[in-house]
């Protein structure tokens, strides 16, 4: 019995985070950068490390122009932390017996996250940050990565663990109804800016080909289309308001915008700041701050 539980934990972690190194909690840190971006050019300044704990610090997401959520390792598990750049403060939003990943603000005083307990059970949970209580919207899909629709209330778009791969679905948190979108997908799921493809088009990573693609799904009709290929099969991206896509390779940031080029364009190197291995990246609503993960 214990062997089966251990196997389930390892399998879930392998599939969810797509990296066997994470099982040993890879050492990662989060940096916050002030930026000026315009017409495929970027200026970087005020670079600072905002994660303070040793170990795994990852999955940053902005909840406002100055607040960043991320998951941080403490006491041999992961909790959700909020950083406020206005006063350089860190605040833990969860203190549970499970590890939380992929945090997103659900509504006032509530944050959703993918939780993994010590028995290997993995669910999307919605936490009340005032008292650490939670509810599980559904248990028939094992959510790995997700994002919210901005138009349809209580609708998430998620890559779920199914048949030893990540499969993209939409799920209604209230009705518990699921709609299939695509299979063999990745972890980056983003709302596309309105001025690029429209209000309810969501980008995701397709891994069906040897070179991975950035696709989108139109939630009005569930049709999918390829936007461009990834850079060196890096699935971590974010979107600028002008419709440009940001990604990275090692210590460099790159941008794609079909208005300027059909290829990825090098923006800058961050090596001088001690950032040498960039993975997750996030941008705030005003597009003047970047949060990114650096693997040590």
C-alpha positions in Angstrom: 0.0 0.0 0.0 2.8 2.4 0.9 4.5 1.6 -2.3 1.4 2.4 -4.4 1.1 5.8 -2.6 4.7 6.7 -3.2 4.4 5.7 -6.9 1.3 7.9 -7.2 3.1 10.9 -5.7 6.1 10.5 -7.9 4.0 10.0 -11.0 1.8 13.1 -10.3 4.9 15.3 -9.7 6.6 14.0 -12.8 3.6 14.7 -15.0 2.5 17.9 -13.4 5.8 19.7 -13.4 7.3 17.8 -16.4 10.7 17.7 -14.8 12.1 14.9 -12.6 14.4 17.4 -10.9 11.5 19.0 -9.3 10.8 15.9 -7.2 14.0 16.9 -5.3 12.7 20.6 -5.1 15.1 22.4 -7.5 16.6 25.5 -6.0 14.9 28.5 -7.7 14.6 32.2 -7.0 12.3 34.9 -8.1 13.4 38.3 -9.4 11.4 41.5 -10.0 12.4 43.9 -12.7 11.2 47.3 -13.6 11.0 47.7 -17.4 10.3 50.1 -20.2 9.0 48.4 -23.3 8.0 49.8 -26.7 8.3 48.7 -30.3 10.3 45.6 -29.6 12.8 47.4 -27.4 13.2 47.0 -23.7 15.1 48.8 -20.9 15.7 46.9 -17.6 16.4 48.6 -14.2 15.8 48.1 -10.5 16.4 44.3 -10.5 15.9 42.7 -7.2 15.4 39.2 -5.8 12.1 39.0 -3.9 12.2 35.4 -2.7 13.9 34.9 0.6 13.5 31.2 1.4 16.0 28.7 0.2 14.8 25.9 -2.1 11.9 26.1 -4.4 10.4 29.5 -5.3 8.4 29.5 -8.4 5.2 30.2 -10.5 5.0 34.0 -10.1 1.8 35.8 -11.2 0.8 39.4 -10.8 -2.5 40.1 -9.0 -2.1 43.9 -9.5 0.6 46.2 -10.7 2.5 45.9 -7.5 1.6 42.5 -6.0 3.0 39.2 -7.0 1.9 35.7 -5.9 4.3 32.8 -6.0 4.8 29.4 -4.3 7.6 29.1 -1.8 9.2 26.2 0.0 9.1 26.3 3.8 9.1 23.4 6.4 9.5 20.8 3.6 6.3 21.9 1.7 5.2 24.8 -0.4 2.9 27.6 0.6 1.6 30.7 -1.3 3.3 34.0 -0.7 2.3 37.5 -1.7 5.0 40.1 -2.4 4.1 43.8 -2.4 6.6 46.0 -4.2 5.2 49.2 -2.6 6.7 48.3 0.8 8.9 45.3 -0.1 6.7 43.1 2.2 6.1 39.3 2.0 2.9 37.7 3.3 2.0 34.1 3.5 -1.5 33.5 2.2 -1.6 29.7 3.1 -0.4 27.7 5.9 -1.6 24.1 5.3 -0.7 20.5 5.5 -0.5 20.3 1.7 1.8 21.9 -0.9 0.3 24.6 -3.1 1.2 25.4 -6.7 0.0 27.7 -9.5 -1.7 30.3 -7.3 -4.3 32.7 -8.8 -6.5 35.2 -7.0 -10.1 33.8 -7.2 -11.9 36.7 -5.6 -11.5 38.8 -2.5 -9.9 36.9 0.3 -9.8 33.7 -1.8 -7.0 32.2 -3.8 -7.0 29.1 -5.9 -4.1 26.7 -6.2 -3.2 23.2 -7.2 -2.7 21.3 -4.0 -0.8 18.0 -3.5 -1.2 16.3 -0.2 1.0 13.7 1.5 -1.2 10.8 0.2 -0.5 11.9 -3.4 -4.0 13.4 -3.9 -3.9 16.3 -6.3 -6.8 18.8 -6.6 -7.6 22.3 -7.5 -8.6 24.0 -4.2 -10.0 27.4 -3.4 -8.6 28.7 -0.1 -10.1 31.4 2.2 -6.9 33.1 3.1 -8.4 34.4 6.4 -8.7 31.0 8.0 -7.1 28.5 5.6 -10.4 26.7 4.9 -10.9 25.5 1.4 -13.3 23.8 -1.0 -12.6 21.5 -3.9 -14.7 22.5 -7.0 -14.4 19.0 -8.6 -12.5 15.8 -8.1 -12.9 14.1 -11.5 -10.1 16.0 -13.2 -6.6 16.3 -11.9 -5.7 19.9 -12.7 -2.0 20.6 -13.4 -2.0 24.2 -14.7 -4.9 26.6 -15.3 -6.1 30.1 -15.9 -9.5 31.9 -15.7 -11.7 33.2 -18.4 -12.2 36.9 -18.2 -15.6 36.8 -19.8 -17.3 33.6 -18.4 -17.7 33.6 -14.7 -16.3 30.5 -12.9 -14.7 29.1 -16.1 -11.2 27.8 -16.0 -9.0 26.6 -18.8 -6.6 23.9 -17.6 -4.1 21.3 -18.6 -5.1 18.1 -16.6 -3.4 14.8 -16.1 -5.0 12.2 -18.3 -3.7 9.1 -20.0 -0.1 10.0 -19.0 -0.2 13.4 -20.7 -1.6 16.9 -20.1 -4.9 17.5 -21.8 -6.6 20.9 -22.2 -10.1 21.3 -20.9 -12.4 24.1 -19.9 -14.2 23.5 -16.6 -17.1 25.3 -14.9 -16.4 25.5 -11.2 -20.0 25.7 -10.4 -21.7 23.2 -12.8 -18.6 21.0 -12.8 -19.0 20.5 -16.6 -15.8 19.9 -18.6 -15.2 20.5 -22.3 -12.3 19.0 -24.2 -10.1 21.4 -26.2 -6.8 19.6 -27.1 -4.3 17.0 -26.1 -0.6 16.9 -25.5 -0.4 20.4 -24.1 1.9 22.3 -21.8 1.9 24.5 -18.7 1.6 28.1 -20.0 -2.1 29.1 -20.3 -2.7 32.8 -20.9 -5.4 35.3 -21.7 -4.5 37.0 -25.0 -4.8 40.8 -25.1 -8.0 42.1 -26.7 -6.3 44.1 -29.3 -4.5 41.1 -30.7 -6.9 38.2 -31.1 -10.0 39.2 -29.2 -11.5 39.0 -25.8 -11.9 35.3 -25.3 -8.9 33.7 -27.0 -6.6 31.8 -24.7 -3.0 30.8 -25.7 -1.6 27.4 -24.7 1.4 25.2 -25.6 0.9 22.3 -28.0 3.6 19.6 -27.8 2.3 17.4 -30.6 5.2 18.2 -32.9 8.9 17.9 -32.3 9.0 21.7 -32.3 6.4 22.9 -29.8 3.8 25.5 -30.9 2.0 28.4 -29.2 -1.6 27.9 -30.1 -4.8 29.6 -29.1 -8.4 28.4 -28.6 -11.3 30.7 -29.3 -13.8 30.1 -26.5 -16.7 31.2 -28.6 -16.4 28.2 -30.9 -13.5 26.1 -29.4 -11.6 26.3 -32.6 -7.8 26.2 -32.2 -5.0 27.8 -34.3 -1.2 28.0 -34.2 0.3 31.5 -33.5 4.0 30.6 -33.8 6.5 28.0 -32.8 8.2 28.2 -29.4 11.8 29.2 -29.0 13.9 26.1 -28.4 10.9 24.3 -27.0 10.6 26.8 -24.1 7.0 26.7 -23.0 7.2 29.6 -20.6 5.8 32.8 -22.1 3.8 35.9 -21.3 2.0 38.5 -23.3 2.5 42.3 -23.6 -0.6 44.5 -24.1 0.5 45.2 -27.7 0.2 41.5 -28.6 3.9 40.8 -28.3 5.0 37.5 -26.7 7.9 37.3 -24.3 10.0 34.2 -23.8 13.5 33.3 -22.7 16.5 31.1 -23.3 19.2 30.7 -20.7 20.0 34.3 -19.6 18.3 36.1 -22.5 14.8 37.5 -23.1 13.3 37.2 -26.6 10.1 38.7 -28.2 7.8 37.6 -31.0 5.4 40.0 -32.8 4.4 39.3 -36.4 4.2 43.0 -37.0 8.0 43.2 -36.6 9.3 39.8 -37.7 8.3 36.2 -38.2 11.1 35.1 -35.9 11.9 35.5 -32.3 14.0 38.7 -31.6 16.6 39.0 -28.9 15.7 41.8 -26.5 18.4 41.7 -23.9 20.7 39.6 -21.6 20.2 39.5 -17.8 23.5 37.8 -17.1 25.0 41.0 -15.5 22.3 40.6 -12.8 23.3 37.1 -12.0 20.3 35.7 -13.8 21.5 32.8 -16.0 18.7 30.3 -16.3 15.3 31.9 -16.8 12.1 29.8 -16.8 8.7 31.2 -15.6 8.0 34.8 -16.5 5.0 37.1 -15.7 4.2 40.7 -16.4 2.0 43.2 -14.5 -1.1 44.8 -16.0 0.7 48.1 -16.8 3.5 46.2 -18.5 6.2 48.0 -16.5 7.3 45.1 -14.2 8.5 41.6 -14.9 8.7 38.7 -12.5 10.8 35.8 -13.5 12.3 32.6 -12.1 16.0 31.9 -12.1 17.3 28.3 -11.5 20.5 28.2 -9.6 
